[in-house]
Amino acid sequence: MESQSKTPQRKQIDAVVIRFAGDSGDGMQLTGAQFTKAAAVAGNDIATFPDFPAEIRAPAGTLAGVSGFQLHFSSKDINTPGDQPDVLVAMNPAALKANIGDLVRGGTVIVNTGAFAAANLKKAGYEENPLENDSLADYRVLPIDLNKLTSDALSEFDMSTKDKMRCKNFLALGLMFWTYSRDPEPELENIRAKFAKKPALADANVRAFKAGYHYGETTEVFQVPYEVKSASLTPGLYRNITGNEATALGFVTAAQLAGKQLFLGSYPITPASDILHALSRYKEYGVITFQAEDEIAGVGSALGAAFAGSLAITTSSGPGIALKGEMMGLALMVELPMVIINVQRGGPSTGLPTKTEQADLMQALYGRNGESPIPVLASKTPADCFFAALEASRIAVKYMTPVMLLSDGYLANGSEPWRLPDIDSLPTIDIHHRTDPEGYQVYARDPETLARDWVLPGTVGLQHRVGGLEKDFYTGNVSYDPNNHERMTEVRADKVERVTQDMGELDLDGPAEGDVLLVGWGGTYGALLQASRRLRAEGKKVSHLHLRWLHPMHPKLEETLRSFKKVVVAELNMGQLRQLLRARFLIDCLGYNKVQGRPFTVSELCAAVTEHLQ
């Protein structure tokens, strides 16, 4: 685009938080994803937070139907998608009403005035047009009729008005590309590639994108364009990745390291379904994906695959995990390796299917009948989902046990730059299948891990019995002996406790002692890390501890907790980890809790810790 050479002097800024918001049919997720790609190509550090409507087909123009995508891109290291957007792009009145309260005071709101008809204002609950009163006086409002600009740009195209309006998101995207000095050429190629099977639609979106870009340039809606320089990232090959994509790649890599076929038995459920979608694309690596008729069939097929010798996984969210409970108990009883992935969402029941929460911790630890302990670990960032998947796989096969991996909606859909690891540096996953029938006892155990042998079905002389009834301590035959049951219960628990041998060091950021230890787990990592560092920069003695393992607990955890005057446990639930720590260590942990379907902000965490310090 030749006009790029006419761009005026750019204003350098360190970071920007943009939120695109509109109807679920306005393409806000696509718009945000495309801008994220441009930021990644420019070398910025990025963090994203897509926000989907909870209802699949909420009425158009209503608050329930608003879809949003927040992107934080910076020339410096960042850990969260930002507390508040600096810029809000609101495609209709409902998007404005649902999001304006989050915009930073003095921030910029770009409003699509073409959608502010009386009917849309009524659907959004406005009694009068907010563009015609003082309700937006705290912000810089840029009223732009995106509908008319799109219609004018596509006047030569033989398309219905409805189809033309579907291109207005690319006009908004073009405007943002000019505003933040993004190179438009790669995006034009992306548009053509994305819509390659529909050339007419590709041409229309290209035209709309160019119109938005040139509108910013010719009208100078911003006095000068801004520029965010590339970040100083560790040298290497990077890609932008979501948590679900990273989880899928982690399991594919684990299977390759183990020399095993990967089998996923799953039933689609938000927000875990994208793991199934991603893994279905890796057939060339021997990956088998089975979309079952229900959750029970999904986990049952995975357990069967584990019995047959595959690296077996099953994915779900809280409601599906509830249905998988009995089969997880069977996996524990017959001591077969399987990884159960729970991408948590707001509950209970159907709850808030598209919103994030951390309320399945107790379910992960105790949501099975009888004494049924299993190892439970959690991912902490979108990119970390890759390494958590590797770790879960390694522990499952080493200790011959089902393992639960906790993710959440914030991690699953959020994205960040991921430096591709050196495959040769990844730890191997060693697997041994017994073939020698001499002296074979089904539940003879390795002295270090207490794992039984993994015997493939059909191996001559090693036939054995599987099933949910209690097993004899050695032979594996059904046993109703009370002393044997107690002995088997204790050894299964002891086996899980021995996972502590493989935990490495605690994830502690800051001094090993002080006034406040801010403790968290899972997807709260970025906000807690940034909050603790901000408080230390203010001279406060605050450190951050993030738990990878929820069960068993790290052997040095109690010592670390007792090294601080106060322990504040921050969770997106009503205090589940806090309750566990209090019960286990008899330490009066304090809590900061939030169950709004939204992640923590750094500012609210800083305020909470400061209050405890006072």
C-alpha positions as CSV (number, residue, x, y, z in Angstrom):
1,M,0.0,0.0,0.0
2,E,1.9,3.0,-1.3
3,S,0.2,5.4,1.1
4,Q,2.2,4.0,4.0
5,S,5.1,6.2,3.0
6,K,3.0,9.3,3.8
7,T,2.6,8.3,7.4
8,P,3.4,11.3,9.7
9,Q,5.8,11.2,12.7
10,R,4.9,8.4,15.0
11,K,4.5,8.7,18.8
12,Q,6.5,6.0,20.7
13,I,4.6,4.3,23.6
14,D,5.6,1.3,25.7
15,A,2.3,-0.6,25.8
16,V,-1.4,-0.5,24.7
17,V,-4.4,-2.5,25.8
18,I,-7.2,-2.6,23.2
19,R,-10.6,-4.2,23.5
20,F,-12.7,-5.0,20.5
21,A,-16.4,-5.5,21.4
22,G,-19.5,-6.2,19.5
23,D,-22.3,-8.7,18.7
24,S,-21.3,-12.3,18.6
25,G,-21.8,-12.1,14.9
26,D,-19.5,-9.0,14.4
27,G,-16.3,-11.0,14.2
28,M,-14.6,-9.6,17.3
29,Q,-12.7,-12.8,18.0
30,L,-11.4,-12.8,14.5
31,T,-10.5,-9.1,14.6
32,G,-8.7,-9.5,17.9
33,A,-6.8,-12.6,16.7
34,Q,-5.7,-10.9,13.5
35,F,-4.4,-7.9,15.4
36,T,-2.6,-10.2,17.8
37,K,-0.8,-11.9,14.9
38,A,0.4,-8.5,13.7
39,A,1.7,-7.6,17.2
40,A,3.5,-11.0,17.3
41,V,5.0,-10.4,13.9
42,A,6.2,-7.0,15.1
43,G,8.0,-8.6,17.9
44,N,5.8,-7.3,20.8
45,D,5.3,-9.2,23.9
46,I,1.5,-10.0,24.0
47,A,-1.2,-11.4,26.2
48,T,-4.8,-11.8,25.1
49,F,-8.2,-12.4,26.8
50,P,-11.1,-13.4,24.5
51,D,-14.5,-13.1,26.2
52,F,-17.3,-15.1,24.6
53,P,-21.1,-14.8,25.3
54,A,-22.3,-17.5,27.6
55,E,-25.3,-18.1,25.4
56,I,-24.7,-19.7,22.0
57,R,-27.4,-17.6,20.2
58,A,-28.2,-14.7,22.4
59,P,-30.5,-12.1,20.7
60,A,-28.5,-9.7,18.5
61,G,-27.9,-6.3,20.0
62,T,-28.4,-7.4,23.6
63,L,-26.0,-7.4,26.5
64,A,-26.0,-11.2,26.7
65,G,-24.8,-11.4,23.1
66,V,-21.7,-9.1,23.5
67,S,-18.4,-10.7,22.5
68,G,-15.1,-9.2,23.3
69,F,-11.4,-9.6,22.7
70,Q,-8.8,-7.8,24.8
71,L,-5.1,-7.6,23.7
72,H,-2.2,-6.2,25.6
73,F,0.9,-5.6,23.5
74,S,4.1,-4.1,24.7
75,S,7.8,-3.3,24.0
76,K,8.5,-4.7,27.5
77,D,7.8,-8.0,29.4
78,I,4.1,-8.4,30.3
79,N,2.3,-11.1,32.2
80,T,-1.4,-10.2,31.8
81,P,-3.8,-8.9,29.1
82,G,-4.1,-5.7,31.1
83,D,-6.3,-4.5,33.9
84,Q,-8.2,-1.9,31.8
85,P,-8.3,-1.2,28.1
86,D,-6.8,2.1,26.9
87,V,-8.9,1.8,23.7
88,L,-12.4,0.4,23.3
89,V,-13.8,-0.3,19.9
90,A,-17.6,-0.6,20.4
91,M,-19.5,-1.9,17.4
92,N,-23.0,-1.3,18.9
93,P,-24.7,0.2,22.0
94,A,-24.7,-3.1,23.9
95,A,-20.9,-3.4,23.4
96,L,-20.5,0.1,24.7
97,K,-22.7,-0.4,27.7
98,A,-21.1,-3.8,28.7
99,N,-17.6,-2.5,28.4
100,I,-17.4,1.2,29.0
101,G,-17.0,0.8,32.8
102,D,-13.7,-1.1,32.2
103,L,-12.1,1.6,30.0
104,V,-9.4,3.6,31.8
105,R,-10.5,7.2,32.6
106,G,-9.3,9.4,29.7
107,G,-9.2,6.4,27.4
108,T,-10.4,6.4,23.8
109,V,-13.6,4.8,22.7
110,I,-14.3,4.3,19.0
111,V,-18.0,4.1,18.5
112,N,-19.8,2.7,15.5
113,T,-22.5,5.3,15.2
114,G,-24.2,3.5,12.4
115,A,-25.4,0.9,14.9
116,F,-26.9,3.5,17.3
117,A,-30.5,3.3,16.0
118,A,-33.3,3.6,18.5
119,A,-34.1,-0.1,18.4
120,N,-30.5,-1.1,19.3
121,L,-30.4,1.5,22.0
122,K,-33.5,0.0,23.5
123,K,-32.1,-3.6,23.3
124,A,-29.0,-2.4,25.2
125,G,-31.1,-0.8,27.9
126,Y,-30.3,2.8,27.1
127,E,-33.1,5.3,27.7
128,E,-31.3,7.9,25.6
129,N,-28.4,8.0,23.2
130,P,-25.1,8.1,25.3
131,L,-23.4,9.9,22.4
132,E,-25.8,12.8,22.9
133,N,-25.4,13.4,26.6
134,D,-22.6,13.8,29.1
135,S,-22.4,10.2,30.2
136,L,-19.1,9.6,28.2
137,A,-17.5,12.9,29.3
138,D,-14.6,11.0,31.1
139,Y,-13.4,9.5,27.8
140,R,-12.2,10.6,24.4
141,V,-15.1,9.6,22.1
142,L,-14.4,9.1,18.4
143,P,-17.8,8.6,16.7
144,I,-17.3,6.9,13.3
145,D,-20.1,5.4,11.1
146,L,-18.4,2.1,10.3
147,N,-21.6,0.8,8.7
148,K,-21.6,3.6,6.1
149,L,-17.9,3.5,5.5
150,T,-18.1,-0.3,4.9
151,S,-21.1,0.2,2.6
152,D,-19.4,2.9,0.6
153,A,-16.2,0.8,0.3
154,L,-18.1,-2.2,-1.0
155,S,-20.6,-0.3,-3.2
156,E,-19.2,-2.0,-6.3
157,F,-19.6,-5.5,-4.9
158,D,-22.6,-7.6,-5.8
159,M,-23.4,-8.4,-2.1
160,S,-26.4,-8.1,0.1
161,T,-26.4,-5.3,2.7
162,K,-26.2,-8.0,5.4
163,D,-23.1,-9.6,3.8
164,K,-21.4,-6.2,3.4
165,M,-22.0,-5.5,7.1
166,R,-20.1,-8.7,8.0
167,C,-17.0,-7.0,6.6
168,K,-17.1,-4.0,9.0
169,N,-14.8,-5.7,11.5
170,F,-12.0,-5.6,8.9
171,L,-12.6,-1.9,8.4
172,A,-12.2,-1.4,12.1
173,L,-9.1,-3.6,12.0
174,G,-7.6,-1.5,9.2
175,L,-8.2,1.6,11.3
176,M,-6.4,0.1,14.2
177,F,-3.5,-1.0,11.9
178,W,-2.9,2.6,10.9
179,T,-3.4,3.9,14.4
180,Y,-0.6,1.6,15.8
181,S,1.7,1.6,12.8
182,R,1.2,-2.0,11.9
183,D,2.4,-3.1,8.5
184,P,-0.7,-3.8,6.4
185,E,0.8,-6.0,3.8
186,P,1.0,-9.2,5.8
187,E,-2.6,-8.8,6.9
188,L,-3.8,-8.5,3.4
189,E,-2.0,-11.8,2.6
190,N,-3.6,-13.3,5.7
191,I,-7.1,-12.2,4.6
192,R,-6.7,-13.7,1.1
193,A,-5.4,-16.9,2.6
194,K,-8.1,-17.2,5.2
195,F,-10.9,-16.7,2.6
196,A,-9.1,-18.5,-0.3
197,K,-12.1,-20.7,-0.9
198,K,-14.4,-17.6,-1.2
199,P,-12.5,-15.2,-3.4
200,A,-15.3,-12.7,-3.5
201,L,-15.5,-12.5,0.3
202,A,-11.7,-12.2,0.4
203,D,-11.8,-9.3,-2.0
204,A,-14.5,-7.6,0.0
205,N,-12.6,-7.9,3.3
206,V,-9.4,-6.7,1.7
207,R,-11.3,-3.6,0.4
208,A,-12.9,-3.0,3.8
209,F,-9.5,-3.3,5.5
210,K,-7.9,-0.8,3.1
211,A,-10.8,1.6,3.6
212,G,-10.3,1.5,7.4
213,Y,-6.5,2.0,7.0
214,H,-6.9,4.9,4.6
215,Y,-9.6,6.5,6.7
216,G,-7.2,6.7,9.7
217,E,-4.6,8.2,7.4
218,T,-6.7,10.7,5.6
219,T,-8.9,11.9,8.4
220,E,-6.2,11.8,11.0
221,V,-8.7,10.6,13.5
222,F,-5.7,10.3,15.8
223,Q,-3.4,13.3,15.5
224,V,-0.4,11.0,15.1
225,P,-0.2,7.2,14.8
226,Y,1.4,5.4,17.7
227,E,4.2,2.9,17.6
228,V,5.1,0.1,20.1
229,K,8.6,-1.1,19.5
230,S,9.5,-4.8,19.5
231,A,10.2,-6.4,22.9
232,S,13.6,-7.7,24.0
233,L,12.6,-11.4,24.1
234,T,15.0,-14.2,24.6
235,P,16.4,-15.1,21.1
236,G,14.7,-18.1,19.5
237,L,11.8,-19.1,17.2
238,Y,8.5,-17.9,18.5
239,R,4.8,-18.5,17.7
240,N,1.7,-17.1,19.2
241,I,-0.1,-19.9,21.0
242,T,-3.3,-20.4,23.1
243,G,-3.5,-22.7,26.1
244,N,-5.5,-25.3,24.4
245,E,-3.2,-25.4,21.4
246,A,-0.2,-25.7,23.8
247,T,-1.9,-28.5,25.7
248,A,-2.5,-30.4,22.5
249,L,1.1,-30.0,21.3
250,G,2.4,-31.0,24.8
251,F,0.6,-34.4,24.5
252,V,1.7,-35.0,20.9
253,T,5.3,-34.3,22.0
254,A,4.9,-36.5,25.1
255,A,3.8,-39.4,22.9
256,Q,6.7,-38.9,20.6
257,L,9.2,-38.8,23.5
258,A,7.6,-42.0,24.9
259,G,7.5,-43.8,21.5
260,K,3.8,-44.2,22.0
261,Q,0.6,-43.7,20.1
262,L,-1.5,-40.8,21.5
263,F,-5.2,-41.6,22.0
264,L,-7.8,-38.9,23.0
265,G,-11.3,-40.1,24.0
266,S,-13.4,-37.0,24.4
267,Y,-16.9,-35.5,24.2
268,P,-17.1,-31.8,23.1
269,I,-17.6,-29.3,25.9
270,T,-16.7,-25.6,26.3
271,P,-13.9,-24.5,26.8
272,A,-12.0,-27.8,26.3
273,S,-13.2,-28.7,22.8
274,D,-10.4,-26.9,21.0
275,I,-7.9,-29.6,22.4
276,L,-9.9,-32.2,20.5
277,H,-10.0,-30.0,17.4
278,A,-6.2,-29.4,17.6
279,L,-5.3,-33.0,18.1
280,S,-7.4,-34.2,15.2
281,R,-5.0,-32.4,12.9
282,Y,-2.0,-34.5,14.0
283,K,-2.9,-37.9,12.4
284,E,0.5,-38.0,10.7
285,Y,2.1,-38.3,14.1
286,G,0.0,-41.4,14.9
287,V,-2.6,-39.4,17.0
288,I,-6.0,-41.0,17.3
289,T,-8.9,-38.8,18.3
290,F,-12.3,-40.3,19.2
291,Q,-15.3,-38.0,19.6
292,A,-17.5,-40.2,21.8
293,E,-21.3,-40.0,22.2
294,D,-20.9,-38.9,25.9
295,E,-18.4,-38.1,28.6
296,I,-18.5,-41.7,30.1
297,A,-17.7,-43.2,26.7
298,G,-14.9,-40.7,26.2
299,V,-13.1,-41.6,29.4
300,G,-13.9,-45.3,29.0
301,S,-12.3,-45.4,25.6
302,A,-9.2,-43.6,27.0
303,L,-8.9,-46.2,29.7
304,G,-9.2,-49.0,27.2
305,A,-6.5,-47.4,25.1
306,A,-4.2,-47.2,28.2
307,F,-4.8,-50.9,28.9
308,A,-3.8,-51.6,25.2
309,G,-0.6,-49.6,25.7
310,S,-1.3,-46.1,24.3
311,L,-0.6,-42.8,25.9
312,A,-4.2,-42.1,26.8
313,I,-5.9,-38.8,27.6
314,T,-9.5,-37.5,28.0
315,T,-10.6,-33.9,28.0
316,S,-13.5,-32.1,29.6
317,S,-14.7,-29.3,31.9
318,G,-16.2,-29.5,35.3
319,P,-19.7,-30.9,34.4
320,G,-18.0,-33.7,32.3
321,I,-15.5,-34.5,35.0
322,A,-18.4,-35.2,37.3
323,L,-19.6,-37.9,34.8
324,K,-16.1,-39.4,34.5
325,G,-15.7,-40.0,38.2
326,E,-16.4,-43.7,38.3
327,M,-14.1,-44.5,35.3
328,M,-11.4,-42.5,36.9
329,G,-11.8,-44.7,40.0
330,L,-11.5,-47.8,37.8
331,A,-8.2,-46.4,36.3
332,L,-6.9,-45.9,39.9
333,M,-8.0,-49.4,40.9
334,V,-6.4,-51.2,38.0
335,E,-3.4,-48.7,38.1
336,L,-3.2,-47.7,34.5
337,P,-1.7,-44.4,33.2
338,M,-4.2,-41.9,31.9
339,V,-4.3,-38.1,31.9
340,I,-7.6,-36.3,32.6
341,I,-7.7,-32.7,31.5
342,N,-10.2,-30.4,33.2
343,V,-10.4,-27.0,31.5
344,Q,-12.4,-25.2,34.2
345,R,-15.3,-22.9,33.7
346,G,-17.8,-21.1,35.9
347,G,-20.2,-23.5,37.7
348,P,-22.1,-25.2,39.2
349,S,-24.1,-27.2,36.6
350,T,-24.0,-25.5,33.3
351,G,-23.0,-22.3,35.1
352,L,-21.0,-19.8,33.0
353,P,-19.7,-22.1,30.2
354,T,-17.6,-19.4,28.5
355,K,-16.3,-17.7,31.6
356,T,-13.2,-18.7,33.7
357,E,-13.1,-20.0,37.2
358,Q,-10.9,-22.2,39.5
359,A,-13.7,-23.8,41.5
360,D,-13.0,-27.5,40.5
361,L,-10.0,-28.0,42.9
362,M,-11.9,-29.9,45.5
363,Q,-13.6,-31.9,42.7
364,A,-10.2,-32.8,41.3
365,L,-8.9,-34.0,44.7
366,Y,-12.0,-35.7,46.1
367,G,-14.6,-36.0,43.4
368,R,-14.5,-39.8,43.3
369,N,-16.0,-42.4,45.6
370,G,-13.9,-44.1,48.2
371,E,-10.3,-43.4,49.1
372,S,-9.1,-42.5,45.6
373,P,-6.1,-40.1,45.5
374,I,-4.5,-39.2,42.2
375,P,-1.8,-36.6,41.4
376,V,-3.2,-33.2,40.4
377,L,-1.2,-30.4,38.8
378,A,-2.1,-27.2,37.1
379,S,-0.9,-25.1,34.1
380,K,0.0,-21.5,34.9
381,T,0.1,-19.7,31.5
382,P,-1.0,-20.5,28.0
383,A,2.5,-21.5,26.9
384,D,3.1,-23.4,30.1
385,C,0.2,-25.7,29.2
386,F,2.7,-27.4,26.9
387,F,5.1,-28.3,29.7
388,A,2.3,-29.2,32.1
389,A,1.0,-31.7,29.6
390,L,4.5,-33.2,29.3
391,E,4.8,-33.4,33.1
392,A,1.4,-35.0,33.5
393,S,2.2,-37.7,30.9
394,R,5.6,-38.4,32.5
395,I,4.1,-38.9,36.0
396,A,1.2,-41.0,34.7
397,V,3.5,-43.6,33.1
398,K,6.2,-43.5,35.7
399,Y,3.8,-44.1,38.6
400,M,1.2,-46.1,36.7
401,T,-1.7,-43.8,37.8
402,P,-4.3,-41.6,36.4
403,V,-3.3,-37.9,36.7
404,M,-5.5,-34.8,36.5
405,L,-4.3,-31.7,34.7
406,L,-6.1,-28.5,35.6
407,S,-6.4,-25.7,33.1
408,D,-9.1,-23.0,32.9
409,G,-11.0,-20.9,30.4
410,Y,-8.6,-18.0,30.8
411,L,-5.6,-20.1,29.8
412,A,-7.4,-22.1,27.2
413,N,-8.5,-19.2,25.1
414,G,-5.8,-16.7,26.0
415,S,-2.6,-16.5,24.1
416,E,1.0,-15.4,24.5
417,P,4.4,-15.7,22.6
418,W,5.8,-19.2,23.0
419,R,9.5,-19.9,22.3
420,L,9.7,-23.3,20.7
421,P,11.8,-25.5,22.9
422,D,14.8,-27.5,21.8
423,I,13.3,-31.0,21.5
424,D,16.7,-32.6,22.3
425,S,16.7,-30.8,25.7
426,L,13.3,-32.1,26.8
427,P,13.4,-34.9,29.3
428,T,12.7,-38.4,28.0
429,I,9.7,-40.4,29.0
430,D,10.9,-43.9,29.6
431,I,8.4,-46.7,29.3
432,H,9.0,-50.4,29.9
433,H,6.5,-53.2,29.2
434,R,7.1,-56.4,31.1
435,T,7.4,-59.5,28.9
436,D,9.0,-62.0,31.2
437,P,6.4,-64.3,32.8
438,E,8.9,-65.7,35.4
439,G,7.5,-64.9,38.9
440,Y,5.0,-62.4,37.6
441,Q,2.6,-60.9,40.2
442,V,0.2,-58.3,38.8
443,Y,0.7,-55.9,41.7
444,A,4.4,-56.5,42.4
445,R,5.8,-52.9,42.7
446,D,8.8,-50.9,41.8
447,P,10.6,-50.1,45.2
448,E,11.1,-46.4,44.3
449,T,7.8,-45.5,42.7
450,L,5.5,-48.3,43.9
451,A,4.3,-48.6,40.3
452,R,3.1,-52.0,39.0
453,D,4.3,-53.4,35.7
454,W,2.5,-52.1,32.5
455,V,1.7,-55.3,30.7
456,L,0.3,-55.2,27.2
457,P,-2.7,-57.5,26.7
458,G,-1.9,-60.7,24.8
459,T,1.6,-61.0,26.2
460,V,2.2,-64.7,26.6
461,G,2.1,-65.8,30.2
462,L,1.2,-62.5,31.6
463,Q,-2.6,-62.7,31.5
464,H,-4.2,-60.8,34.4
465,R,-7.5,-59.7,35.6
466,V,-8.9,-56.1,35.5
467,G,-12.0,-54.7,37.0
468,G,-13.3,-52.4,39.7
469,L,-13.5,-54.9,42.6
470,E,-10.7,-54.7,45.2
471,K,-7.5,-56.6,44.2
472,D,-5.3,-58.9,46.1
473,F,-2.1,-57.2,47.1
474,Y,0.0,-59.4,44.8
475,T,-2.0,-61.6,42.5
476,G,-4.6,-59.0,41.4
477,N,-7.4,-61.5,42.0
478,V,-10.6,-60.2,43.6
479,S,-10.3,-59.9,47.3
480,Y,-12.8,-59.1,50.0
481,D,-10.3,-59.5,52.9
482,P,-10.6,-56.4,55.1
483,N,-6.9,-56.2,55.9
484,N,-6.0,-56.5,52.3
485,H,-8.3,-53.7,51.4
486,E,-6.7,-51.4,54.0
487,R,-3.3,-52.4,52.8
488,M,-4.1,-51.7,49.1
489,T,-5.7,-48.4,50.1
490,E,-2.6,-47.3,51.9
491,V,-0.2,-48.4,49.2
492,R,-2.2,-46.5,46.5
493,A,-2.0,-43.4,48.6
494,D,1.7,-43.9,49.3
495,K,2.4,-44.3,45.6
496,V,0.8,-40.9,44.9
497,E,2.7,-39.3,47.7
498,R,6.0,-40.5,46.1
499,V,5.4,-38.1,43.2
500,T,7.0,-35.5,45.5
501,Q,10.3,-37.1,44.3
502,D,9.8,-35.5,40.9
503,M,8.6,-32.0,41.8
504,G,11.8,-30.0,41.6
505,E,11.9,-26.6,43.2
506,L,9.1,-24.4,44.3
507,D,8.0,-21.6,42.0
508,L,8.9,-18.7,44.3
509,D,9.4,-15.2,43.0
510,G,11.0,-12.8,45.5
511,P,12.8,-13.2,48.8
512,A,12.3,-16.5,50.7
513,E,10.9,-14.6,53.7
514,G,9.1,-11.4,54.4
515,D,5.8,-9.7,55.4
516,V,3.4,-11.3,52.9
517,L,3.5,-14.4,50.7
518,L,1.0,-14.2,47.9
519,V,0.0,-17.8,47.0
520,G,-1.8,-18.9,43.9
521,W,-2.2,-21.7,41.4
522,G,-3.3,-22.1,37.8
523,G,-4.2,-19.2,35.4
524,T,-3.8,-16.5,38.1
525,Y,0.0,-16.7,37.7
526,G,0.5,-13.5,35.6
527,A,-1.6,-11.2,37.7
528,L,-0.1,-12.5,41.0
529,L,3.4,-12.3,39.6
530,Q,3.0,-8.7,38.4
531,A,1.2,-7.6,41.6
532,S,4.0,-8.9,43.8
533,R,6.7,-7.3,41.7
534,R,4.8,-4.0,41.7
535,L,4.5,-4.1,45.5
536,R,8.2,-4.9,45.9
537,A,9.1,-2.0,43.7
538,E,7.2,0.1,46.2
539,G,9.4,-1.2,49.0
540,K,7.0,-3.8,50.4
541,K,8.3,-7.2,51.5
542,V,6.0,-9.3,49.3
543,S,6.8,-12.5,47.5
544,H,4.8,-14.7,45.1
545,L,4.5,-18.5,45.4
546,H,2.7,-20.4,42.6
547,L,1.9,-24.0,43.0
548,R,2.3,-26.4,40.2
549,W,1.3,-29.4,42.3
550,L,-2.0,-29.4,44.2
551,H,-1.7,-33.1,45.2
552,P,0.5,-34.2,46.6
553,M,1.9,-31.0,48.1
554,H,5.5,-30.0,47.7
555,P,7.7,-31.2,50.7
556,K,9.1,-27.7,51.2
557,L,5.8,-25.9,51.0
558,E,5.1,-25.7,54.8
559,E,8.6,-24.3,55.5
560,T,8.1,-21.6,52.9
561,L,4.6,-20.7,54.2
562,R,5.9,-20.3,57.7
563,S,8.7,-18.0,56.6
564,F,6.3,-15.1,56.1
565,K,4.3,-13.1,58.6
566,K,1.1,-13.4,56.5
567,V,0.0,-15.8,53.8
568,V,-2.6,-14.5,51.3
569,V,-4.1,-17.1,49.0
570,A,-5.7,-15.6,45.9
571,E,-8.1,-17.8,43.9
572,L,-11.0,-17.5,41.5
573,N,-13.2,-19.5,43.9
574,M,-14.5,-19.2,47.4
575,G,-11.2,-20.3,49.1
576,Q,-10.6,-23.9,48.2
577,L,-6.8,-23.9,48.3
578,R,-6.8,-21.7,51.4
579,Q,-9.0,-24.4,53.1
580,L,-6.6,-27.1,52.1
581,L,-3.5,-25.2,53.4
582,R,-5.2,-24.4,56.7
583,A,-6.2,-28.0,57.2
584,R,-2.8,-29.5,56.2
585,F,-0.4,-27.1,57.9
586,L,-2.6,-25.3,60.6
587,I,-1.5,-22.0,59.2
588,D,-4.0,-19.1,59.4
589,C,-4.0,-18.4,55.6
590,L,-5.9,-15.3,54.5
591,G,-7.9,-15.3,51.3
592,Y,-8.6,-13.0,48.4
593,N,-11.4,-14.5,46.3
594,K,-13.3,-13.7,43.1
595,V,-16.1,-15.6,41.4
596,Q,-17.2,-13.2,38.6
597,G,-16.1,-15.3,35.7
598,R,-13.3,-12.8,35.1
599,P,-9.6,-13.0,35.9
600,F,-7.9,-11.0,38.6
601,T,-6.6,-7.5,37.8
602,V,-3.2,-6.5,39.1
603,S,-4.6,-3.4,40.8
604,E,-7.1,-5.2,42.9
605,L,-4.5,-7.7,44.0
606,C,-2.2,-4.9,45.0
607,A,-5.0,-3.2,47.0
608,A,-5.8,-6.4,48.8
609,V,-2.3,-7.2,49.8
610,T,-1.7,-3.6,50.9
611,E,-4.7,-3.8,53.1
612,H,-3.3,-6.9,54.8
613,L,0.0,-5.1,55.2
614,Q,-1.7,-2.3,57.0
